Amino acid sequence: MSTPLPGGPVRGSETGRPIMALLDLLGRKMSLRILWELRETRINFRALQNAAETNPSVLNARLKELRTAGLVDHDASGYGVTNQGKELLAIALPLEEWAHQWAEQLDPISAG
């Protein structure tokens, strides 16, 4: 499976519109979890695998895609989000607050 990038066919779109490429990338198993775990720190592969609670093959595949997309990088101190990845998280993290409010409106008992 190739990395979804703007300009080429992606899941749900033959046109490769940038938003469709992004949604395809973020919709892949563990992509958002990896970005979430890297949001505040750089960590090595093993620590990231433990934090994300995933297996090495899935983690390797997602890290390759996220690196190709320019959202994650790797250096001697481990994996971390790039400036572009930080911009994406700054846009996406407010969705968490919205989601909690939405959940409370739907069912205040299970919103925890």
C-alpha positions in Angstrom: 0.0 0.0 0.0 1.5 3.3 -1.0 1.5 6.5 1.0 -1.5 8.7 0.2 -0.2 12.0 -1.2 -1.9 14.8 -3.0 -2.1 14.5 -6.7 -2.5 10.7 -7.0 -5.4 8.4 -6.5 -6.2 7.7 -2.8 -8.8 5.8 -1.0 -12.1 7.4 -1.8 -10.8 9.7 -4.6 -9.2 9.2 -8.0 -8.4 13.0 -8.2 -5.9 13.0 -5.3 -7.3 16.2 -3.9 -5.2 17.2 -0.9 -8.0 16.8 1.7 -8.8 13.3 0.4 -5.1 12.3 0.6 -4.9 13.6 4.2 -8.1 11.9 5.3 -6.8 8.6 3.7 -3.5 8.9 5.6 -5.1 9.8 8.9 -7.7 7.2 8.6 -5.2 4.4 8.4 -4.8 2.1 11.4 -2.6 3.8 14.1 -1.8 7.0 12.2 -3.6 9.3 14.6 -2.5 7.4 17.6 1.2 7.7 16.5 0.8 11.5 16.0 -0.9 11.7 19.4 1.9 9.8 21.2 4.5 12.1 19.5 2.7 15.3 20.2 4.9 16.4 23.1 8.1 14.4 22.9 10.5 12.5 20.7 10.7 8.7 21.5 12.4 5.7 20.2 10.7 2.9 18.2 10.2 0.5 21.2 8.8 3.2 23.5 6.5 4.4 20.7 5.4 0.8 20.1 4.5 0.4 23.8 2.8 3.8 24.0 0.7 3.2 20.9 0.0 -0.4 21.9 0.6 -1.8 18.4 2.8 -4.4 16.7 6.1 -3.6 15.0 4.9 -4.2 11.5 2.0 -1.8 11.7 4.1 0.8 13.4 6.9 0.5 10.8 4.3 0.9 8.0 2.7 3.9 9.5 6.0 5.6 10.4 7.1 5.1 6.8 4.0 6.8 5.5 4.0 9.6 8.1 7.7 10.3 7.3 7.0 10.2 3.5 4.1 12.7 4.1 6.4 15.0 6.1 4.5 14.7 9.3 7.1 12.7 11.3 10.8 12.6 11.3 13.6 10.6 12.9 16.9 11.5 14.4 19.3 10.2 17.1 16.8 11.0 19.9 13.9 9.1 18.2 10.8 9.9 16.3 8.9 13.2 16.5 6.5 15.3 14.7 7.8 17.8 12.2 6.8 21.5 12.1 4.2 20.5 9.5 3.0 17.7 11.8 2.7 20.2 14.7 0.6 22.5 12.5 -1.7 19.6 11.8 -2.0 18.7 15.5 -2.7 22.3 16.3 -5.7 22.2 14.0 -6.8 18.7 15.0 -6.5 18.8 18.8 -9.5 21.2 19.2 -11.5 18.4 17.7 -10.9 16.5 21.0 -12.7 19.2 23.0 -15.5 19.3 20.5 -15.8 15.5 20.6 -16.1 15.5 24.4 -18.9 18.1 24.3 -20.6 16.1 21.5 -20.4 13.0 23.6 -21.9 14.7 26.7 -24.8 16.0 24.6 -25.5 12.6 23.3 -25.1 10.7 26.6 -23.9 12.5 29.7 -23.3 9.3 31.5 -20.9 7.7 29.0 -19.0 10.9 28.1 -16.1 10.2 30.4 
